[in-house]
Every structure is written in C-alpha cells, then in structure tokens.
Amino acid sequence: MKTVAQLLKLKDLKNQEVHTIAPHQMVLEALMIMAAKNVGALPVVAHGEVVGIISERDYARKLVLKGRSSVGTPVSDIMVKEVITVDTHQSVETCMGIMSNKRLRHLPVVENGKLLGLLSIGDLVKEAIAEQAELIKQLEQYIRGE
C-alpha cells in the first residue's frame, strides 16, 4: 500500500491545500470556511501548531443540540483537543485502521510539527479501491498467462 506522502501527492491540486482556523475564531467562521471549501473539518492551528480539529459533527453535537450560538462561540469551546495525527511515512492501511478504531473521519498529517495535509476517510477508501482494482487486474492477467 502507498504511504501518506504518496497519497498526498496524488490528491488534486485544489484538494492539497489545507484550510485551517484559529482557536479564537468563532464557530460561524469555521462553518463558513467549511461550506465555501466543501470540507467537513478544519484543523485548528495556533502559532503554527495543530491544537485541535473542528468538524461538522462537533458543531451539530456540541453546539446545535445544546442550543448554543455559532456567532458567539469560539472554535476552542467545541473543537476536539486531543488530535490524533499521522506522519508521511504511515501507510494507507495503517491510517484506515486508526480511523476505524478511533471512529475518525479526518486525520491531519504532521511532519516535524508542521501541518502538511488532511486525509479524509474518503481519500483512504478511494485509494484502497484503486489498489484492489489494480491487484485484480494483475491476477486476471496472470490467470490468462499474459
């Protein structure tokens, strides 16, 4: 299986950019960025370091269901503070295991303290399907003696 570094290079140019937000910004700003960029989560970055992650799920469960306002609530109030990250050397398979076991949909990629990318479960599933399709093709060619 490919490594995270290889997978990040394969992503479309528009999907390689990582959109972030600061912990002091309001949840409404995070929602506006997520909607504009068509993403489901944003790493929360302070002083160049990932300090959290906020997702649409956090908004729904920690704000809407509790009757709080997205206008006056800072991201730091509802973000997940214990962020699980991976480095570029991890395999796609390892990342899928982490995401499945921890029930995550987004996984920040950090190398030497610097945020390099954000993987979604969709990115990983797409790659796994592509690799399986290639393996099937190779096995069919082997069976046919090609």
Secondary structure, 3 states (H helix, E strand, C coil): CCEHHHHHHHCCHHHHCCCCECCCCEHHHHHHHHHHHCCCEEEEEECCEEEEEEEHHHHHHHCHHHCCCCCCCEHHHHCECCCCCECCCCEHHHHHHHHHHHCCCEEEEEECCEEEEEEEHHHHHHHHHHHHHHHHHHHHHHHHCC
